[in-house]
């Protein structure tokens, strides 16, 4: 359902006038063309969708406080984002149409880098490219962790439980110490940041009393204005590897063999397991392989899999550290995974202190070097009109669970006439299966079929015990509905906090299904 801001026109005009005085011409825009940049880039081509009313870009904590003061006075909702480039989940678009976008892009300073303890303190507008450029220009010997697309906000990605592909790939776990502006304008610092002059704010996660950081992830309880993020010393040896599987059913076998390697730390990063269609989408558009209607046929998928370097599934991963230890890890991984019938496993080796200019984006991101090359995967249908939705479920690392979520997503997408493009991102004890639901945004029927398929999969997956770990804004409420244990105890607890810390409901109403009291109905 599309919700629309219901503040009176006079209140909106008065709020915008005050906000203009605070932010200046560089910090506020109502120009339709510029505001359009903050819509969902993969919205259906017809009908109403999630539309921002204006864009606010504060440049300091003090301006954030003033924006919140005005929003409280006129009860105009704000929708906060760092860079607003998480396009598979709705991009920067607000859940409540007409909301003012609170974009943090102008707060883009790298405030400090500690070479000894390996951390950086950044503002929410700092992208992965920005921090990498800062480290490189300053001569730093430290590596960072990056997702596949480096244009996003480091802070925003961590707050959405995003991932990267070095040993620091759990980005929220690699966060340490946050500064948050609350809805009433108070500035809160988490953990040891509560001290006036903390020495260990960005190396020790806790303080005395409750650890509050998690409350500000995927929520609408405050505006994060600073965050500490951990870095890592450059390893002596960097060894990226590839495993290809001949058969679709080899996935289950491989996951059983992979689990102990993840749990005991033999593979220290977060591998990605990619199916044949998804792998092909990085190099070609769909019509290179197939021009018919409906899901791409099995015999065509087999032809893709037979392409040199491909397979029905291919896993990228990497090893890091002292060369002798890395060589032993290589042997262990090869013995465990390379012995799967029909599998092939290959490795490259690089000096972590003197990396070449990688052309392969997979080698780049596993070395903490940002890239946007894999954005080409969204162009499988429709070329430049290509779009995608991330349908992202968490499961244990077992053949049973990996096979079940693969089959569920594949079957639902095929029923909608869409191809199954999917990846597994592997953590220490869990998998995130991301169904890359691709479509042509110029094709209204196909676009709406993709969104409908995702809504169906939310409920089907939940019945099988698989919850979404993040959600497109179009089905945030539906995802929240699935977390129903204890008569939706999680949601009711979040609503209690929301009503206490943001009684006027100005911060991102509807974010992850958390609605302020004024918006809730029986």
C-alpha positions, 0 to 999 in steps of 0.5 A: 500500500502506498502511504502519502504524507498528510501534512497540510500544504501550508505546513509543508511550505513553512517547513521548506522555507525554514529548511532553506534558511538552514541548509542553503541552496546547496542543501535543499532542492525541490526541483523535480528533475533533481528530486527524481534522482531519489526515486526507486530506479527500478520502479514500474513504468506506470502508476504511482510509486514511492515518491520523495517530496524534497531533498535535504542535504545537511553538511554537519551534525548541527544542521541535522539537529536543526532539520529535526527541530523543523520536522518536529515542529511541522510534523513533516516526515524524513526518510534518511539514507547515506548515499541512497544507492541500494537499488535492489531494495528501493534505492533512496525512495521513501516508504511514505510518499512526499517525505523529505529525503534526508540525504547524508551525501554532503557529510562525506569526510573521513575524520580519522584513520588509526594505522596502529589499531586499524580503524577509520572514523567516517561520516555517513556520506563516505562511500567505499570509493571515498575511503579507498581513495583516502587510504591510497592517497595517504599511503596507508598500509591498511585494507578495507572491506567492500561490497560488490558495488562500491558506490554506496555508503560505508555507514549505510551498508553496515546499518543495513547488515550489508556484507563485503568479501575480505575477512572483515566482510560482516560489515556491522560486526566490523563497526565499532562506535557510533554517533547518533542524533536522536529525533529530539536533537540529542547527540548520543555516542554508543559504547565507550563514546559515552566518555568525554575523552574515550581512548578505546571507542573504536576498538572496544564495542561495549561500554557500561550498561546496554550495548545500543548500537544494534537498535540503530540498524534497519530502524528509524530511531535516530540519524547516524552521523559518525561510525568507526569501521575496522580495517585490516593490515595488508596480508603478506599473501593474498590468494583468491580462488575459484571452484566450479561445479559441474551439476546443479545438485553438486551444490548440496554436496559442496555446502556440506564440505564447505561448512567446516571450512567456514566454522574453523576459519580455514576460509576466512572471508565470505565466499560467494556461490554464483549460479550459471545464469547470474555468472553469465549476466556479468558478461552478456545480456540474455539475448546472447543465449536465448530470445524466447519467452518464459524462463531460460530452458535447461539445455541453454543453462547447460550450454552456459555452464560449459563455457570455460571458467563457468559451471552450474555453480561457481564459488569465489573465495580467498585466503589471506596471511603468512604465505606458509599458512596460506599454502596449507589452507590451500591444500586443505580447501583443495582436499575438501572441495576439489575432490567433488566429482567433476569440480575444478579448483584454481588459485592465484597468488599475490603479494598483499603489500604490492597488488597489481591493477586487477581487471577482474572485479572479483579479485578486486573486491576480495582485496578490498578494492571497490568496483561497480563492474558487476552492476552489469548483472542488472542488465540481463533483461532490457539492457540499460533498462534492466532492473533487479530486486534483491530477495535475500533469505538467511539459512544454515550452511547445509545442503538441505537448506541451500537446496530448499531455498534454491528450489523455492526461489527458482520455482517461484520465479519460473512460475512468474516467467522469469529466469532464476539468477541467484547467489549464496553469500557464505558467513561463518555459520549461515548462508544469505541466498540472494535471488537477483530478481532481474527484469526489464523496467520498460516492460510494465507487466514483467516489472510487476510480475517480478514484484508480485513474485517477491511478495509471494516468496516472502510468505512461502519462505517464511512457512519453510523457516527462512526469513528475509534479512533485509527487504525492498521497501515495497514489501517491508510490512509483509516481511515484518508480518512474518516475524510473528512469534509472540503475537509479533513481539519484536514489532510491538517492542520496536513500536514501543521504542519508536513512540518513546524516542520519536513521539512525532514519528518524523524519522523514516516512518514504515522503515522495516515495518516500524510505524509510529503511533500516528500511522498505525491502525488496528 
